[in-house]
Amino acid sequence: MSTASGDPTTGTADFSATPLADTSFPEEWESGQESVRGEYATEASATEGATGGATAGGTAGGTERAAEQRQTAAAAAAGSAHRPTRGRYRGTSGGYELILRVDVDSVPGGPKVLRKVSGDFFSTGGGTQAYFGSFVVDAPTVSRTGTQVVIRGIASYTWQTAHTLVRVTVPRSRTNQRPGAATVEFLRPPGQLGATYVCPYVSPYFRTVEWEQDSVAGAVPFLSYDTGSLPQPANSPARILTVPRAYAEAGIELLVSGTANVIANSRNGWTNTELHGAMETNFSLWRNAPQWKMWLLVASSYEGMAGVRGIMFDAADTFQRQGCAVFYDLIQGAGPEEQRAMLRTYVHEIGHAFNLLHSWQKNLATPPAPLGGNNGFADLSWMNYPQNYQPLNGNGGAAAYWGAFPFQFTDNEQLHLRHGFYRNVVMGANAFATGAADIEPALFDEPLTDESGLRLGLRADKSALAFGEPVVVELKLETTDLRGRATHNHLHPDDELVSIAIRQPSGRTVLYRPLLRRCVDQDQTVRLDANRPAIYSSAYIGYGRDGHYFQQPGTYQLRAAYLASDGSRIVSPVLRLDVRHPVSEADLRLGELMMGEEQGKILALRGSDSPTLQSGNDALQEVIERHGTHPFAVYARLAKGLNFEHEFKSLSPDKTELTVRPPDPKSGIEQLAQVVKVSQQGKGVDNLTLNLASRRLARAYARQGDLEEANSTLDRLVRHFDTPAFKPYVKDAVRDQADSTKARLTEEFGGG
């Protein structure tokens, strides 16, 4: 809500609101009226009220529904041919503009009726416009005559108002007539009239988004998929689906904007910071502002992790959710199965840009949405992973998912897309899943019963941290069943199948939200048994989409939850961490050098060349140069060293030239060698991060032509773990990693 002190439901206006950055609307809106598209231009059937009314969030009673059916049937019997009232309307009154969405009827075979009315208000003054607030009527009553449709209900608002009763009157138009304007009245119960808006019809779609797409050289963008080319559920008609068509079935219009440019590529994958930089350079509609515009890049592959099909990478700044990417190398293919999977990946990633969470994460939003069966894994949705699908009865997995999936969003997801409050949906406004930061601690309570056969551990190398010290935790998933258990191995919270709750010293409980969203949409099953009883992961959780999580000295309580393949929710014991007060001015200054926003992003990204993070790189360099022996320096060296060891790509503004800063193995060795040395002495990073740093250090030596030192580095890594402090299966895993790394380096850099 803006700072305007007026109330658009009463007609009193005040123009002190902050100007809205997106004062331009899609051309369709500016036309005032749009001819109804053919798919909407037929009359609703006499049974529309019965077939279209069931929704999440509230429905009318059976008596009222029956009355509506009789009214519709009577109108049909009289020979009338009326178009549905559904769609978007726009009007002004008293210094405010209202965007109205009516969703109480449809046509046979058209988008499902959610039985809602919603709207967004914008205050206008001079040449500026500012968002004021939104409302939704969850369970309206609908009455129809031969000449009009009247919709009444109590609205929920984003601000406090006494005019909670909303009445919308829409004249009934025949299919050969232009749609009539909706009259919207806001009343103070029982019937005191407030503001009235006359809103001409705009579009059959509830929202319109401009979509710009680019692709790298060699990647073929997805076009369409025939849903009848492979077996599908009987209740899902065969049809040709494009990405815009999939959203049109949810009532959302994707307007393809501009030319689909082909941009330069490199043989190596794309990093998070490279993707964000490419968006800022190449998204012609990009602005640091809320706007119904988004960009998708068809990139080659994701650097650093197998199995990532797509990513909503624009989750690291103030104006998020404007850009996403799909990775062609993993989803390419001309066969029907590949084309089907490609369609799902595109729709899924764009869904994140609309602020849709994964099916199993809906309860982590605020307000929390209800989870489907099996903690969300039973959802037949674009936002679920096929391999995660676990119905309440019968077999799960990808085959079962595709055999039952009707190629649509769930009702609750459609409710968000069509009627979610403006700032929660529009790109560039509220951060992803906002406000999912504040959560109910009860979400992480232990289950009343647990027969999963799995146990989750959460630990840190230190129980007390200095002010500004990066927070890294280790997660351990082990079996408690001697017969063994199979589950997925996505144990890192960035993969979003593990959640970490943080209770801060203030008493506020927040959710760690990774800086970037990567969709590891690939079945990676691991069997935990006597031979391999546990798997591990290490995660830096000091900084995420909400900024720094450990800014204040005091005691923090952490708890993790892992969602297993069968839908079981495994909760860790509570981990307590103390952040000490700085004891001197020097401690405070050093902590502040580590706690800047840009420094947090660089640590989370494991380094970056992005010009937008230059001051953060400068601060970390100061830590290295002026405090090189301090424990904090190892984290600065790690981020800098990992970045030096890897190339960095950037695109020219004309999208024709790819600039690649080659790896700098000498600088990488200078930094990573210190990280490894200090950590092997027990004074640096945790053992899992040491494993990573050692393998990247070996790669830097190999790049420099010194395979002998590369192999020696890996041998020292094996010896570090070859002590009684580590379990035999951990030693074996480290030895296997070292051997496979040696083989890859020999193949890539010679010496055979």
C-alpha positions in Angstrom: 0.0 0.0 0.0 1.2 3.5 -0.8 1.5 6.4 1.6 -1.7 8.1 0.3 -4.0 9.0 3.1 -7.3 8.9 1.2 -9.5 5.9 0.6 -10.6 5.0 -2.9 -13.7 3.2 -1.6 -15.1 6.4 -0.2 -13.9 8.7 -3.0 -11.6 10.8 -0.8 -8.2 11.3 -2.5 -4.8 12.5 -1.3 -1.9 12.7 -3.7 1.0 12.3 -1.4 1.6 8.7 -2.6 5.0 7.6 -3.9 4.9 7.6 -7.7 4.4 4.3 -9.3 7.3 3.5 -11.6 5.2 1.5 -14.1 2.8 4.1 -15.4 2.6 2.6 -18.8 0.3 -0.2 -19.6 0.3 -2.8 -22.4 -1.2 -1.5 -25.6 -4.2 -3.6 -25.1 -5.1 -1.7 -22.0 -4.6 1.7 -23.7 -7.1 0.8 -26.4 -9.9 0.9 -23.7 -11.8 -1.8 -25.5 -10.6 -5.0 -27.1 -12.6 -7.4 -29.3 -13.2 -10.6 -27.5 -11.1 -13.5 -28.7 -12.9 -16.3 -30.3 -12.3 -18.8 -27.6 -14.4 -16.6 -25.2 -17.0 -15.3 -27.6 -19.6 -18.0 -27.2 -22.4 -18.0 -24.6 -22.1 -19.8 -21.3 -24.0 -23.1 -21.1 -27.0 -23.4 -18.9 -25.0 -25.5 -16.4 -22.0 -23.1 -16.1 -22.9 -22.2 -12.5 -22.7 -25.8 -11.4 -19.5 -26.8 -13.3 -17.4 -23.7 -12.8 -18.0 -22.7 -9.3 -15.9 -25.0 -7.1 -12.8 -23.2 -6.0 -10.3 -22.9 -3.2 -11.0 -20.1 -0.8 -14.8 -20.3 -0.5 -17.9 -21.1 -2.6 -21.5 -20.2 -2.5 -24.0 -22.5 -1.0 -25.9 -25.2 -2.9 -29.2 -23.3 -2.8 -27.7 -20.1 -4.3 -25.9 -22.2 -6.9 -29.1 -23.9 -7.9 -30.8 -20.6 -8.2 -28.1 -19.3 -10.5 -28.4 -22.5 -12.7 -32.2 -21.8 -13.0 -31.5 -18.2 -14.0 -29.0 -19.2 -16.6 -31.2 -22.0 -17.9 -34.1 -19.6 -18.2 -32.1 -17.1 -20.1 -30.9 -19.8 -22.5 -34.4 -21.1 -23.0 -35.5 -17.6 -23.9 -33.1 -17.7 -26.8 -30.6 -15.2 -25.6 -26.9 -15.5 -26.5 -24.9 -13.6 -23.9 -21.2 -13.4 -23.6 -19.7 -14.1 -20.2 -18.8 -11.1 -17.9 -15.4 -12.6 -17.0 -12.3 -10.5 -17.6 -10.6 -7.3 -16.8 -12.2 -3.8 -16.6 -10.7 -0.4 -15.9 -12.2 2.8 -14.6 -11.4 6.0 -12.7 -13.1 8.1 -10.0 -12.1 10.8 -7.6 -8.4 10.7 -8.3 -8.1 6.9 -8.3 -7.9 4.3 -11.0 -9.4 0.8 -10.5 -8.4 -2.3 -12.4 -11.2 -4.8 -11.8 -11.2 -8.5 -12.4 -14.5 -10.4 -12.7 -14.3 -14.2 -12.4 -17.9 -15.6 -12.0 -18.7 -17.2 -15.3 -17.1 -18.8 -18.3 -17.8 -20.7 -21.5 -17.9 -24.4 -22.2 -14.3 -25.5 -22.3 -13.1 -22.1 -21.2 -10.9 -21.3 -18.2 -12.2 -22.6 -14.9 -14.4 -20.3 -12.8 -12.8 -19.4 -9.5 -15.8 -17.4 -8.4 -13.9 -14.2 -7.3 -13.9 -10.5 -7.9 -10.7 -8.6 -7.3 -9.1 -5.3 -8.1 -6.1 -3.0 -7.7 -6.3 0.7 -6.9 -3.8 3.3 -8.2 -3.9 7.0 -7.1 -3.2 9.5 -9.9 -2.0 13.0 -9.7 -0.6 15.1 -12.5 1.7 13.0 -14.6 2.3 10.4 -11.8 0.5 7.3 -10.7 1.1 5.2 -7.5 -0.2 1.9 -6.4 -2.6 2.3 -3.5 -3.9 -1.2 -2.6 -5.8 -4.3 -3.6 -9.0 -6.2 -2.6 -10.6 -9.5 -3.3 -14.2 -10.8 -2.8 -13.8 -14.5 -2.0 -17.3 -15.8 -2.1 -19.7 -13.4 -3.9 -23.3 -14.0 -4.6 -24.3 -13.7 -8.2 -27.7 -13.0 -9.6 -28.6 -12.8 -13.3 -31.5 -11.4 -15.2 -31.9 -11.1 -19.0 -30.3 -7.6 -18.9 -27.6 -7.7 -16.2 -25.4 -9.6 -13.8 -25.1 -8.4 -10.2 -22.3 -9.6 -8.0 -22.2 -8.9 -4.3 -19.8 -9.8 -1.5 -17.6 -8.8 1.4 -14.1 -7.8 0.4 -10.7 -8.3 2.0 -8.4 -5.3 1.5 -4.7 -4.5 1.9 -5.7 -1.5 4.1 -8.4 -0.8 6.7 -11.7 0.5 5.3 -15.3 0.6 6.5 -16.7 0.1 3.0 -16.3 -3.6 2.9 -19.4 -4.4 0.8 -18.8 -4.5 -2.9 -21.5 -4.5 -5.6 -20.6 -5.0 -9.2 -23.2 -4.6 -11.9 -22.4 -5.7 -15.5 -24.9 -5.3 -18.3 -25.4 -8.5 -20.3 -24.1 -8.2 -23.9 -24.9 -10.5 -26.7 -22.0 -12.2 -28.6 -22.4 -9.7 -31.5 -22.2 -6.7 -29.2 -19.3 -4.9 -27.6 -19.0 -5.8 -23.9 -20.6 -3.3 -21.5 -18.9 -1.4 -18.7 -19.0 -2.7 -15.1 -20.3 -0.4 -12.4 -18.5 -1.0 -9.1 -20.0 0.4 -5.9 -18.3 0.3 -2.5 -20.7 0.3 0.5 -20.5 0.6 4.2 -22.7 -2.1 5.7 -25.6 -2.3 5.8 -25.9 0.0 2.7 -24.2 3.4 2.9 -22.9 4.1 -0.6 -19.3 5.2 -0.9 -17.3 5.5 -4.1 -18.6 4.4 -7.5 -16.5 3.5 -10.5 -17.7 2.9 -14.1 -15.1 0.5 -15.6 -15.2 -0.2 -19.4 -14.2 -3.7 -20.5 -10.6 -4.2 -21.3 -9.8 -7.8 -21.9 -11.0 -11.4 -21.4 -7.7 -12.0 -19.6 -7.3 -11.1 -15.9 -3.7 -10.0 -16.3 -1.4 -9.3 -19.3 2.4 -9.6 -19.2 4.9 -8.7 -21.9 7.4 -11.6 -22.3 10.7 -11.1 -24.0 12.8 -14.2 -24.9 16.4 -14.5 -26.1 18.5 -17.6 -26.7 22.2 -18.4 -27.0 23.6 -19.6 -30.3 22.8 -23.3 -30.9 19.8 -23.4 -28.6 16.4 -23.9 -30.2 13.6 -22.2 -28.2 10.5 -24.3 -27.5 7.5 -23.7 -29.8 4.6 -26.0 -29.0 3.6 -29.5 -27.9 0.6 -31.6 -28.9 -0.7 -33.1 -25.6 -2.3 -35.9 -27.6 1.0 -37.2 -28.8 1.6 -39.2 -25.6 -0.9 -40.9 -23.2 -2.7 -38.4 -21.0 -5.7 -38.4 -18.6 -9.1 -38.9 -20.1 -10.3 -35.6 -18.6 -7.6 -33.6 -20.3 -8.5 -32.8 -24.0 -5.8 -33.2 -26.6 -4.6 -29.8 -27.8 -1.6 -27.8 -29.0 0.0 -26.0 -26.1 2.5 -23.2 -26.4 3.8 -21.4 -23.3 1.4 -18.4 -23.8 -1.5 -20.9 -24.4 -0.7 -22.7 -21.1 -1.0 -19.4 -19.3 -4.1 -18.4 -21.3 -5.8 -21.5 -19.9 -5.2 -20.0 -16.5 -6.6 -16.6 -17.6 -3.3 -14.9 -18.0 -2.1 -13.3 -21.3 1.6 -13.6 -22.2 2.3 -11.1 -25.0 5.5 -12.0 -26.9 7.4 -8.7 -27.0 10.3 -7.7 -29.3 12.5 -10.1 -31.4 13.7 -13.4 -30.1 17.4 -12.5 -30.3 20.2 -15.1 -30.6 23.1 -14.1 -28.4 26.7 -15.4 -28.2 27.5 -18.4 -26.1 30.5 -20.2 -24.7 31.1 -23.9 -24.1 31.0 -23.5 -20.3 27.9 -23.1 -18.3 26.3 -20.0 -17.0 26.6 -18.8 -13.4 24.0 -16.9 -11.4 25.8 -13.6 -11.6 26.4 -14.0 -15.4 22.7 -14.6 -15.9 21.7 -11.5 -13.9 24.2 -9.4 -15.8 22.9 -10.7 -19.1 19.4 -9.7 -18.1 20.4 -6.1 -17.2 22.3 -5.8 -20.5 19.9 -7.6 -22.9 16.4 -7.3 -21.5 15.2 -4.3 -23.5 12.2 -3.8 -21.2 14.2 -4.2 -18.0 13.9 -1.5 -15.3 14.4 -1.4 -11.6 10.7 -1.0 -11.1 7.5 -3.1 -10.7 6.1 -3.8 -14.2 4.2 -6.6 -16.0 7.2 -7.5 -18.0 9.7 -10.4 -17.8 12.7 -11.9 -19.7 13.6 -15.6 -20.3 17.0 -16.7 -21.6 17.4 -20.1 -23.3 20.9 -20.7 -22.1 23.2 -23.7 -22.7 23.8 -25.1 -19.2 24.1 -24.2 -15.6 27.6 -24.0 -14.2 28.5 -26.0 -11.2 25.7 -28.4 -10.7 24.2 -31.2 -12.8 20.4 -31.6 -13.2 19.4 -27.9 -13.2 16.8 -27.5 -15.9 15.9 -23.9 -15.1 16.4 -21.1 -12.6 14.6 -17.9 -11.6 17.9 -16.1 -11.0 16.5 -12.6 -10.4 16.0 -12.9 -6.7 19.0 -11.0 -5.4 18.1 -7.3 -5.6 15.3 -5.0 -4.7 13.3 -5.5 -7.9 13.1 -9.2 -8.2 11.4 -11.8 -10.4 12.0 -10.1 -13.7 14.2 -12.8 -15.3 14.5 -16.6 -15.5 16.4 -19.1 -17.6 16.0 -22.6 -19.0 19.0 -24.7 -19.8 18.8 -26.2 -23.3 21.5 -28.8 -23.0 19.5 -30.7 -20.4 16.0 -30.2 -21.9 16.6 -30.4 -25.6 15.1 -33.0 -27.9 12.6 -33.2 -30.8 10.7 -36.2 -29.5 7.3 -35.8 -27.8 8.7 -36.7 -24.4 11.4 -34.1 -24.6 9.0 -31.5 -26.0 6.6 -32.2 -23.2 9.3 -31.8 -20.6 10.5 -28.6 -22.3 7.0 -27.1 -22.1 6.8 -27.9 -18.4 10.2 -26.4 -17.7 9.3 -23.1 -19.4 5.9 -22.8 -17.7 7.4 -23.8 -14.3 10.2 -21.1 -14.4 7.9 -18.4 -15.6 5.6 -19.4 -12.7 8.3 -18.5 -10.3 8.5 -15.0 -11.9 4.7 -14.7 -11.0 5.8 -15.5 -7.4 4.5 -19.1 -7.4 6.3 -21.5 -5.1 7.0 -25.1 -5.6 4.1 -27.4 -4.7 5.7 -28.5 -1.5 6.6 -25.0 -0.3 3.2 -23.3 -0.3 2.9 -23.4 3.5 6.0 -21.3 3.8 4.4 -18.3 2.3 2.6 -15.6 4.3 -0.2 -16.1 4.5 0.5 -19.8 4.2 -1.4 -21.6 1.4 -2.7 -25.1 2.1 -0.5 -27.9 1.0 -1.8 -30.6 -1.2 -1.6 -34.3 -0.2 1.7 -35.8 0.9 3.0 -32.3 1.9 2.4 -31.0 -1.7 4.0 -33.9 -3.6 0.5 -35.1 -4.6 -0.2 -31.9 -6.6 -0.8 -32.4 -10.3 0.7 -29.0 -11.2 3.2 -27.2 -13.4 4.9 -26.3 -10.1 5.6 -29.8 -8.9 8.5 -32.0 -10.0 7.4 -35.1 -12.0 9.8 -37.3 -10.2 8.6 -36.0 -6.8 4.9 -36.8 -7.5 3.5 -39.0 -4.8 -0.3 -39.5 -4.9 -2.2 -40.4 -1.8 -2.9 -43.8 -3.3 -1.0 -45.8 -5.9 2.5 -45.5 -7.3 4.3 -42.1 -7.8 7.2 -40.9 -9.9 7.4 -39.3 -13.3 5.4 -41.9 -15.2 2.5 -41.6 -12.8 2.7 -37.8 -12.9 2.5 -37.6 -16.7 -0.2 -40.2 -16.8 -2.4 -38.0 -14.6 -1.3 -34.4 -15.3 -3.9 -32.3 -17.1 -1.4 -29.6 -18.1 -2.8 -26.9 -15.7 -2.2 -25.0 -12.5 -4.0 -26.0 -9.3 -7.0 -23.9 -8.2 -4.9 -22.1 -5.5 -2.2 -21.3 -8.1 -4.8 -19.9 -10.5 -6.2 -17.9 -7.6 -2.8 -16.3 -7.1 -2.2 -15.6 -10.8 -5.6 -14.0 -11.3 -6.5 -12.5 -8.0 -3.3 -12.2 -5.9 -2.7 -8.7 -4.6 -0.8 -6.6 -7.1 2.6 -6.4 -5.4 2.6 -10.1 -4.6 2.3 -11.0 -8.3 3.7 -8.2 -10.5 7.3 -8.6 -11.5 9.8 -6.3 -9.8 7.6 -5.7 -6.7 7.5 -7.9 -3.6 10.5 -10.3 -3.4 9.9 -13.9 -4.1 7.5 -15.5 -1.7 7.2 -12.2 0.3 6.3 -12.2 3.0 7.6 -15.7 3.4 10.4 -14.5 5.6 8.3 -14.4 8.8 7.0 -17.9 9.5 5.2 -19.7 12.2 7.7 -21.7 14.3 5.1 -24.5 14.6 5.8 -25.3 10.9 9.1 -26.8 12.2 7.6 -28.8 15.1 8.5 -32.4 15.2 5.9 -34.8 13.7 3.7 -36.6 16.2 4.8 -39.9 14.7 7.8 -40.6 12.5 8.1 -43.9 10.7 10.2 -42.5 7.8 13.4 -44.4 8.7 15.4 -41.2 8.3 17.0 -38.7 10.7 18.2 -35.2 9.9 21.1 -33.5 11.7 22.1 -29.8 11.8 25.4 -28.7 13.2 28.1 -26.0 13.0 31.8 -26.2 13.6 31.4 -23.4 16.2 28.7 -22.7 18.7 29.9 -19.1 19.2 30.6 -16.8 16.3 32.3 -13.4 16.2 30.2 -10.4 14.9 30.3 -10.5 11.1 31.6 -14.1 10.9 30.0 -16.0 8.0 27.5 -18.7 9.2 28.0 -22.1 7.7 26.0 -25.2 8.8 26.4 -28.8 8.0 23.4 -31.0 7.3 23.5 -34.8 7.7 20.7 -37.2 6.6 21.0 -40.7 7.8 18.9 -43.8 7.9 17.6 -45.3 11.1 16.2 -48.4 9.4 18.7 -51.3 9.2 17.0 -52.5 6.0 17.9 -49.2 4.3 15.8 -46.4 2.8 15.8 -44.7 -0.6 15.2 -41.0 -1.0 16.5 -38.0 -3.0 20.0 -36.6 -2.3 19.0 -32.9 -2.6 20.2 -31.9 0.9 21.4 -28.3 0.2 18.8 -25.7 1.1 19.4 -24.0 -2.3 17.7 -26.9 -3.9 14.5 -26.0 -1.9 13.7 -29.5 -0.6 15.4 -28.5 2.7 14.2 -25.5 4.7 16.0 -23.8 7.6 14.1 -21.8 10.2 16.1 -19.2 12.2 14.8 -17.8 15.5 16.6 -14.5 16.0 17.4 -12.9 19.4 14.4 -10.6 19.0 12.1 -13.6 19.0 11.2 -13.3 15.4 11.4 -16.6 13.4 12.4 -16.3 9.8 13.0 -18.7 6.9 16.4 -18.8 5.2 15.6 -18.1 1.6 18.5 -18.8 -0.9 19.6 -15.9 -3.0 18.8 -17.6 -6.2 16.3 -20.4 -7.1 17.6 -23.3 -9.0 15.2 -26.0 -10.1 17.0 -29.3 -9.8 14.3 -31.1 -11.8 16.0 -34.5 -12.0 15.6 -37.7 -10.2 18.7 -38.2 -8.0 17.8 -41.1 -5.7 20.2 -42.4 -3.1 19.9 -45.5 -1.0 21.0 -45.1 2.6 22.0 -48.4 4.2 24.8 -50.1 6.2 27.3 -49.4 3.3 26.3 -45.8 3.1 24.3 -44.8 6.1 24.4 -41.0 5.6 24.9 -38.1 3.2 26.1 -34.6 4.0 25.9 -31.1 2.7 27.4 -27.8 3.8 25.6 -24.5 3.3 26.4 -20.8 3.9 23.2 -19.4 5.3 24.4 -16.0 6.5 22.9 -14.1 3.6 19.9 -14.7 1.4 17.0 -13.0 -0.3 16.1 -11.1 2.9 19.7 -9.9 3.4 21.8 -10.8 6.4 20.2 -13.2 8.9 22.7 -12.9 11.7 23.2 -9.1 12.0 22.5 -8.8 15.7 24.6 -10.2 18.6 22.7 -12.7 20.7 21.5 -16.3 20.7 20.0 -17.8 17.5 18.0 -21.1 17.3 18.1 -23.0 14.0 16.0 -25.9 12.9 16.0 -27.7 9.5 13.3 -29.7 7.8 13.9 -32.2 4.9 11.0 -33.3 2.7 11.7 -36.9 1.7 10.7 -38.5 -1.6 7.6 -40.1 -0.1 6.4 -36.8 1.4 7.7 -37.5 4.9 8.9 -34.3 6.7 12.1 -34.9 8.7 12.9 -32.3 11.3 16.3 -31.8 12.9 17.0 -31.0 16.6 17.5 -27.4 17.4 20.9 -25.9 16.8 21.9 -22.9 19.0 24.4 -20.4 17.8 25.7 -17.4 19.7 26.9 -14.3 17.9 29.2 -12.4 20.2 29.3 -8.6 20.6 32.4 -6.9 19.1 34.8 -6.2 21.9 36.7 -3.4 20.2 36.4 -0.8 17.5 38.6 -2.9 15.3 36.3 -5.9 15.7 33.3 -3.7 14.8 35.1 -2.3 11.7 36.1 -5.8 10.6 32.6 -7.1 11.1 31.1 -4.3 9.1 33.5 -5.1 6.3 32.0 -8.6 6.1 28.3 -7.5 6.6 27.7 -5.2 3.7 24.9 -6.2 1.3 27.3 -6.7 -1.7 29.7 -8.7 0.4 26.8 -11.0 1.5 25.9 -11.5 -2.2 29.5 -12.3 -3.2 29.8 -14.9 -0.4 26.5 -16.5 -1.3 27.5 -16.6 -5.0 31.0 -17.8 -4.2 32.5 -14.8 -6.0 31.5 -12.5 -8.9 33.0 -10.0 -11.4 29.7 -8.1 -11.7 30.3 -4.4 -11.8 27.3 -3.9 -9.5 29.2 -5.8 -6.7 32.5 -3.9 -7.1 32.3 -2.2 -3.6 31.7 -5.6 -2.1 34.8 -7.0 -3.8 36.8 -4.0 -2.6 35.7 -4.6 1.0 36.7 -8.3 0.8 40.0 -7.3 -0.7 40.6 -4.9 2.2 40.0 -7.8 4.6 42.6 -9.9 2.8 45.2 -7.1 2.6 44.8 -5.5 6.1 43.6 -8.5 8.1 45.2 -11.4 6.2 45.8 -13.5 9.3 42.4 -13.0 10.8 39.9 -16.0 10.6 37.6 -13.9 8.5 40.2 -13.6 5.8 39.7 -17.3 4.8 36.1 -16.6 3.7 37.2 -13.6 1.6 40.0 -15.6 0.1 37.6 -18.5 -0.7 35.1 -16.3 -2.6 37.9 -14.5 -4.5 39.8 -17.7 -5.2 36.8 -19.6 -6.5 35.9 -16.6 -8.8 39.5 -16.3 -10.1 39.6 -20.0 -10.9 36.5 -19.7 -13.1 35.9 -17.7 -16.2 33.3 -14.9 -16.1 31.0 -14.1 -19.1 29.3 -10.8 -20.0 27.3 -9.8 -23.0 27.6 -6.6 -25.1 24.4 -4.4 -25.1 23.8 -5.3 -28.8 23.7 -9.0 -27.8 26.3 -9.9 -30.5 29.5 -10.1 -28.5 30.3 -12.4 -25.6 33.2 -11.2 -23.5 34.8 -13.9 -21.5 37.3 -13.1 -18.7 39.4 -16.2 -18.8 40.3 -18.1 -15.6 43.2 -16.6 -13.6 44.8 -19.7 -12.1 47.7 -17.8 -10.6 45.4 -15.6 -8.5 43.2 -18.5 -7.8 46.1 -20.5 -6.4 47.3 -17.5 -4.4 43.9 -17.4 -2.5 42.8 -21.0 -2.4 46.2 -22.4 -1.3 45.8 -20.2 1.9 42.2 -21.4 2.4 43.3 -25.1 2.2 46.4 -24.7 4.3 44.6 -22.9 7.2 41.6 -25.2 7.0 43.7 -28.4 7.2 45.1 -26.9 10.4 41.5 -26.7 11.8 41.4 -22.9 11.7 39.5 -22.3 8.5 36.4 -23.5 6.7 34.4 -26.7 7.5 35.5 -30.0 6.0 32.9 -30.1 3.3 34.0 -26.7 2.0 37.6 -27.7 2.4 36.8 -30.6 0.0 35.4 -28.2 -2.5 38.3 -25.7 -2.1 40.9 -28.5 -2.5 39.4 -29.8 -5.7 39.2 -26.3 -7.2 42.7 -25.6 -6.2 43.8 -28.8 -8.0 42.0 -27.5 -11.1 43.8 -24.2 -10.9 47.2 -26.0 -10.7 46.2 -28.1 -13.7 45.1 -25.0 -15.7 48.6 -23.7 -15.0 50.2 -26.9 -16.4 51.2 -28.4 -13.1 49.4 -31.7 -13.0 51.9 -33.0 -10.5 50.9 -30.4 -7.9 47.3 -30.8 -8.7 47.5 -34.5 -7.9 49.5 -33.8 -4.8 46.8 -31.4 -3.6 44.2 -34.1 -4.0 46.4 -36.6 -2.2 46.7 -34.2 0.8 42.9 -34.0 0.8 42.6 -37.7 1.0 45.2 -37.9 3.9 43.3 -35.1 5.8 40.2 -37.3 5.9 42.1 -40.6 6.5 42.0 -40.4 10.3 39.9 -42.1 12.9 37.7 -39.0 13.2 35.9 -39.9 10.0 33.7 -42.8 9.2 35.0 -45.4 6.6 32.2 -44.5 4.1 33.2 -40.8 4.4 36.8 -41.7 3.6 35.8 -43.8 0.7 33.6 -41.0 -0.7 36.4 -38.5 -0.5 38.9 -40.9 -2.1 36.4 -41.6 -5.0 36.0 -37.8 -5.5 39.7 -37.3 -5.5 40.3 -40.1 -8.0 37.5 -38.9 -10.4 38.9 -35.3 -10.2 42.4 -36.6 -11.1 40.9 -38.4 -14.1 39.0 -35.4 -15.3 42.0 -33.1 -14.9 44.2 -35.5 -16.8 41.7 -35.8 -19.6 41.1 -32.0 -19.8 44.6 -30.7 -19.3 46.8 -33.4 -20.7 49.6 -35.3 -19.1 48.4 -38.7 -20.2 
